[in-house]
Amino acid sequence: MGIIIALIIALIIIVVVVNAIQQHKEKVEQEKRGKAAKQKAIIDETEELLISIANLPNNPNLVMILNNRTLNATKSMASILPENKSLLTRIQDMEARISTCKKNTSEAASEQSFTLPDNEQQLVAVLQCIKKLRVTLKSEQSKGNLDAQTFTQEDNKLSAMQLKIGVETLQKRGMIAYQKEMLGSARQYLEKALNTISESPIQTEYCTRKRDEIANILEEITSSLKHTNAKDAAKKAKAEEDDLDILFQPKKKW
């Protein structure tokens, strides 16, 4: 009887231990899948950014940073899933791509040569791309994958493009309002554009040129508003004078 009880107890212990081991394995696998999924998301996001920057001025340094980000994420994924041999091939492909990028000696185009798309939807897409790139650069710097000097240099370029989009968009809307003789609205848009330039921590040649250009347009609008107000005042005075003439004119006898 005692042997049977001992066997039952031993069996229960074995079942508990097996269940514990199985649960631990499932937990480890779940954590691995979660970590791998995180790296996969980084790879997918970076590949999308590499496609999106085709709409921005040529910047080999930025392409290199993004390619290195993909390579690092792929290596991390390979260490998490060593049984996935296709990742090793992907790493080799990425290293070859980076080697090709290093041979690309073309210089990055100036952000001032950046031409804004006319389509509003495309403009929004470009702006979103720039914002994502800035977040990505900050993330890479915080991970130690990007030195402070390179981060600052590239972030300043993106910031300049972001500033240009804001200023050009406000100026465009202001000029449309000006052409429609909506002088009040035009002045608001252009003053906001000036404030955007003034609030920029980095003042470039573009900022100086745009500040002067917009200031001149605002002077024209101020002059037009004064002229319009003077005309309105003259019309009002004439109307009041006509009303007085009617009031005090000799009454006709019937």
C-alpha positions as CSV (number, residue, x, y, z in Angstrom):
1,M,0.0,0.0,0.0
2,G,2.8,2.4,0.9
3,I,4.5,1.7,-2.4
4,I,1.4,2.5,-4.3
5,I,1.0,5.8,-2.5
6,A,4.7,6.6,-3.1
7,L,4.2,5.9,-6.8
8,I,1.1,8.1,-7.0
9,I,3.0,10.9,-5.2
10,A,6.0,10.4,-7.6
11,L,3.6,10.5,-10.6
12,I,2.0,13.7,-9.4
13,I,5.4,15.3,-8.9
14,I,6.5,14.1,-12.4
15,V,3.3,15.6,-13.9
16,V,3.9,18.9,-12.1
17,V,7.5,19.1,-13.1
18,V,6.7,18.2,-16.8
19,N,3.9,20.9,-16.8
20,A,6.3,23.4,-15.3
21,I,9.0,22.6,-17.9
22,Q,6.4,22.8,-20.7
23,Q,5.1,26.2,-19.4
24,H,8.7,27.5,-19.1
25,K,9.4,26.4,-22.7
26,E,6.2,28.1,-24.0
27,K,7.1,31.2,-22.1
28,V,10.6,31.3,-23.6
29,E,9.2,30.7,-27.1
30,Q,6.7,33.4,-26.6
31,E,9.4,35.8,-25.5
32,K,11.5,34.8,-28.5
33,R,8.6,35.4,-30.8
34,G,8.0,38.8,-29.2
35,K,11.6,39.9,-29.5
36,A,11.8,38.6,-33.1
37,A,8.6,40.5,-34.0
38,K,10.0,43.7,-32.6
39,Q,13.1,43.4,-34.7
40,K,10.9,42.5,-37.8
41,A,8.9,45.7,-37.2
42,I,12.1,47.7,-37.1
43,I,13.2,46.1,-40.4
44,D,9.9,46.7,-42.1
45,E,9.7,50.3,-40.9
46,T,13.3,51.1,-42.0
47,E,12.6,49.6,-45.5
48,E,9.6,51.8,-45.8
49,L,11.7,54.8,-44.9
50,L,14.3,53.9,-47.5
51,I,11.6,53.9,-50.1
52,S,10.1,57.2,-48.8
53,I,13.3,59.1,-48.9
54,A,13.3,58.9,-52.6
55,N,11.2,62.0,-52.5
56,L,13.8,63.9,-50.5
57,P,17.1,65.4,-51.6
58,N,19.9,62.8,-52.2
59,N,21.5,62.0,-48.9
60,P,23.9,58.9,-48.9
61,N,24.7,59.4,-45.2
62,L,21.0,59.0,-44.3
63,V,20.7,55.9,-46.5
64,M,23.8,54.4,-44.8
65,I,22.3,55.0,-41.4
66,L,19.0,53.3,-42.3
67,N,20.8,50.4,-44.0
68,N,22.9,49.9,-40.8
69,R,19.7,50.0,-38.8
70,T,18.2,47.2,-40.9
71,L,21.5,45.2,-40.6
72,N,21.6,45.5,-36.8
73,A,17.9,44.5,-36.5
74,T,18.5,41.5,-38.8
75,K,21.5,40.4,-36.8
76,S,19.5,40.7,-33.6
77,M,16.7,38.6,-35.1
78,A,19.2,36.0,-36.3
79,S,20.6,35.7,-32.7
80,I,17.0,35.2,-31.4
81,L,16.1,32.7,-34.2
82,P,19.4,30.8,-34.9
83,E,17.4,28.1,-36.7
84,N,16.2,30.5,-39.3
85,K,19.0,30.2,-41.9
86,S,17.4,32.6,-44.3
87,L,18.3,35.4,-41.9
88,L,22.0,34.7,-42.5
89,T,21.5,35.2,-46.3
90,R,19.6,38.5,-45.5
91,I,22.6,39.6,-43.4
92,Q,25.0,38.9,-46.3
93,D,22.7,40.9,-48.7
94,M,22.6,43.8,-46.3
95,E,26.4,43.9,-45.8
96,A,26.8,43.9,-49.6
97,R,24.3,46.8,-49.9
98,I,26.1,48.8,-47.3
99,S,29.4,48.1,-49.0
100,T,27.9,49.5,-52.2
101,C,26.6,52.6,-50.3
102,K,30.1,53.3,-49.0
103,K,31.4,53.4,-52.5
104,N,28.8,56.0,-53.4
105,T,30.9,59.2,-53.3
106,S,28.1,61.6,-54.4
107,E,27.5,64.4,-52.0
108,A,24.1,65.0,-50.4
109,A,22.0,67.7,-52.1
110,S,21.4,70.9,-50.1
111,E,18.1,71.0,-48.3
112,Q,17.6,74.4,-49.8
113,S,17.3,72.7,-53.2
114,F,14.4,70.7,-51.9
115,T,11.4,71.2,-54.1
116,L,8.0,70.9,-52.5
117,P,5.4,68.7,-54.3
118,D,2.3,70.6,-55.5
119,N,-0.1,67.9,-54.5
120,E,-1.3,68.4,-50.9
121,Q,-1.4,64.6,-50.2
122,Q,2.2,64.2,-51.4
123,L,3.3,67.1,-49.2
124,V,1.7,65.5,-46.1
125,A,3.4,62.2,-46.9
126,V,6.8,64.0,-47.2
127,L,6.3,65.8,-43.9
128,Q,5.4,62.5,-42.2
129,C,8.5,60.9,-43.6
130,I,10.7,63.7,-42.3
131,K,9.1,63.4,-38.8
132,K,9.6,59.6,-38.8
133,L,13.2,60.0,-39.9
134,R,14.0,62.4,-37.0
135,V,12.4,60.0,-34.5
136,T,14.5,57.2,-36.0
137,L,17.7,59.1,-35.8
138,K,17.1,60.0,-32.2
139,S,16.4,56.3,-31.5
140,E,19.6,55.2,-33.2
141,Q,21.6,57.8,-31.2
142,S,20.0,56.6,-27.9
143,K,21.0,53.0,-28.8
144,G,24.6,54.1,-29.4
145,N,24.5,53.3,-33.1
146,L,24.9,57.0,-34.1
147,D,27.4,59.5,-32.8
148,A,26.3,62.9,-31.5
149,Q,27.9,64.8,-34.3
150,T,26.4,62.8,-37.1
151,F,23.0,62.9,-35.4
152,T,23.1,66.7,-35.1
153,Q,24.2,67.1,-38.7
154,E,21.5,64.9,-40.2
155,D,18.8,66.1,-37.8
156,N,19.6,69.7,-38.7
157,K,19.1,68.9,-42.4
158,L,15.7,67.3,-41.8
159,S,14.7,70.2,-39.5
160,A,15.6,72.6,-42.3
161,M,13.4,70.7,-44.7
162,Q,10.6,70.6,-42.2
163,L,10.9,74.3,-41.7
164,K,10.8,74.9,-45.5
165,I,7.6,72.9,-45.8
166,G,5.9,74.9,-43.1
167,V,7.0,78.3,-44.4
168,E,6.4,77.6,-48.1
169,T,2.9,76.2,-47.3
170,L,1.9,79.3,-45.2
171,Q,3.3,81.6,-47.8
172,K,1.4,79.9,-50.6
173,R,-1.8,80.1,-48.7
174,G,-1.1,83.7,-47.9
175,M,-0.5,84.6,-51.5
176,I,-3.7,82.8,-52.6
177,A,-5.7,84.8,-50.0
178,Y,-3.9,88.0,-51.3
179,Q,-4.9,87.3,-54.9
180,K,-8.5,86.9,-53.7
181,E,-8.2,90.3,-51.9
182,M,-8.7,88.6,-48.6
183,L,-6.1,90.9,-47.1
184,G,-6.7,90.0,-43.4
185,S,-6.3,86.3,-44.0
186,A,-3.3,86.9,-46.2
187,R,-1.6,88.9,-43.4
188,Q,-2.3,86.2,-40.8
189,Y,-0.8,83.4,-42.9
190,L,2.3,85.5,-43.8
191,E,2.8,86.7,-40.2
192,K,2.6,83.0,-39.0
193,A,5.3,82.1,-41.6
194,L,7.5,84.9,-40.2
195,N,7.0,83.6,-36.7
196,T,7.9,80.0,-37.8
197,I,11.2,81.3,-39.2
198,S,11.9,83.3,-36.1
199,E,11.3,80.4,-33.8
200,S,13.7,78.1,-35.7
201,P,16.8,77.4,-33.6
202,I,18.9,77.3,-36.7
203,Q,19.0,80.4,-39.0
204,T,20.1,79.5,-42.5
205,E,20.5,81.6,-45.6
206,Y,17.1,80.4,-46.6
207,C,15.6,81.9,-43.4
208,T,17.2,85.2,-44.1
209,R,16.0,85.3,-47.7
210,K,12.5,84.2,-46.9
211,R,12.2,86.7,-44.0
212,D,13.0,89.6,-46.3
213,E,10.7,88.3,-49.0
214,I,7.7,87.8,-46.8
215,A,8.3,91.1,-45.0
216,N,8.1,92.9,-48.3
217,I,4.8,91.2,-49.2
218,L,3.5,92.2,-45.7
219,E,4.4,95.8,-46.4
220,E,2.4,95.6,-49.7
221,I,-0.6,94.1,-47.8
222,T,-0.4,96.8,-45.1
223,S,-0.3,99.5,-47.8
224,S,-3.3,97.9,-49.5
225,L,-5.2,97.7,-46.2
226,K,-4.6,101.4,-45.5
227,H,-5.7,102.2,-49.0
228,T,-8.8,100.0,-48.7
229,N,-9.6,101.5,-45.2
230,A,-9.2,105.0,-46.6
231,K,-11.6,104.2,-49.5
232,D,-14.1,102.7,-47.1
233,A,-13.9,105.8,-44.8
234,A,-14.4,108.1,-47.8
235,K,-17.4,106.1,-48.9
236,K,-18.9,106.2,-45.4
237,A,-18.3,109.9,-45.2
238,K,-19.9,110.4,-48.6
239,A,-22.9,108.3,-47.6
240,E,-23.3,110.3,-44.4
241,E,-23.1,113.5,-46.3
242,D,-25.8,112.4,-48.8
243,D,-28.0,111.4,-45.8
244,L,-27.6,114.9,-44.4
245,D,-28.3,116.5,-47.7
246,I,-31.5,114.5,-48.0
247,L,-32.5,115.4,-44.4
248,F,-31.9,119.1,-44.7
249,Q,-32.9,119.7,-48.3
250,P,-35.8,122.2,-48.8
251,K,-39.1,120.4,-48.6
252,K,-41.3,120.6,-51.6
253,K,-44.7,122.1,-51.4
254,W,-47.4,120.0,-52.8
